[in-house]
Amino acid sequence: MTETSPVAAHDAAPEKQWRRPSYWPFVVPALVVVIAIIIFPWLFTIWMSLNEWKVGVPTTFVGLSNYLRLTGDPRFIEAVGHTLVYTALSVLLPLLLGTLAAVVFHQKFAGRGFLRGVFIMPMMATPVAIGLVWTMMFHPQLGVLNYLLSLVGIPPQLWVFHPATVIPSLVLVETWQWTPLVMLIVLGGLAAIPTEPYESAQIDGASFWQVFRFITLPLIMPFLFIAGMIRMIDAVKSFDIIFAITQGGPGSASETINLYLYSVAFAYYDIGYGSAIAVIFFLLIVALAAVMLYVRQRMLWTETGGDA
């Protein structure tokens, strides 16, 4: 048996005492930021929704009364309907037109790069500026849209000044602004498609519609799903365009949940009830996102089949 010298033992001691540096000093700042910016505001919002809290009036705990009040609020129910209709149209139309534009701009022709740049310009403008411009265009007497309709013999329309046409008119603005985004996403999908399927289809004599239906559309479906989810999340919480053009009017014909929430919290100063609306609104967004993720899971686009 060999004896360990004191010098060797002294040299080995520091190695036994060494510990790997902890990563917590790097995690704590980010954790503090997340708690301060995301978690605490939501917890505080939930707490406010459980109280009767109006500006200038003492806070009173009322439990779920604010949530029960929502079920009998016709204006809130109407706002939910407006939100769902506005969201559905604002997702469907940009997806259709954006896919069409992507197929067109994927072809090779003179001036394609310049026209692409012009086409994506609407999504670069600020929402308030867009709202002001389209408000002038929607004017029944002075607007350019009614002038264009008169050129083809169509009578003038009231656009955002009539309850029956206000939401379709706002969807027109949303579609004009965000169709380029869908086009860019789908263009990325078209660029990733291999050429072999098209060459085989050309040899077999497939028509343009058959190529698009059985080759292009299935291969770009994951990109359409991504574009649809982005548009859904953005459209369901749209505020600036609607507020700048109609402020929820005429009457409450274009009032979405976001605008009703704004009115309750910052016009009527009913903070507790407004917080309850905010919580329900958040749950609605989560539910819609969960539905889209479920559909994505069921589509089984990846090679792993059921594990996609």
Sequence and secondary structure as in RCSB ss.txt:
>XXXX:A:sequence
MTETSPVAAHDAAPEKQWRRPSYWPFVVPALVVVIAIIIFPWLFTIWMSLNEWKVGVPTTFVGLSNYLRLTGDPR
FIEAVGHTLVYTALSVLLPLLLGTLAAVVFHQKFAGRGFLRGVFIMPMMATPVAIGLVWTMMFHPQLGVLNYLLS
LVGIPPQLWVFHPATVIPSLVLVETWQWTPLVMLIVLGGLAAIPTEPYESAQIDGASFWQVFRFITLPLIMPFLF
IAGMIRMIDAVKSFDIIFAITQGGPGSASETINLYLYSVAFAYYDIGYGSAIAVIFFLLIVALAAVMLYVRQRML
WTETGGDA
>XXXX:A:secstr
     HHHHHHHHHHHH     SHHHHHHHHHHHIIIIIHHHHHHHHHHTEE BTTS  EE TTHHHHHHHT HH
HHHHHHHHHHHHHHHHHHHHHHHHHHHHHHHS  TTHHHHHHHHTGGGGS HHHHHHHHHHHT TTT HHHHHHH
HTT     GGGSTTTHHHHHHHHHHHHHHHHHHHHHHHHHHHS SHHHHHHHHHT  HHHHIIIIIHHHHHHHHH
HHHHHHHHHHHT  HHHHHHTTT STTTT  HHHHHHHHHHTS BHHHHHHHHHHHHHHHHHHHHHHHHHHHHH 
 STTGGG 
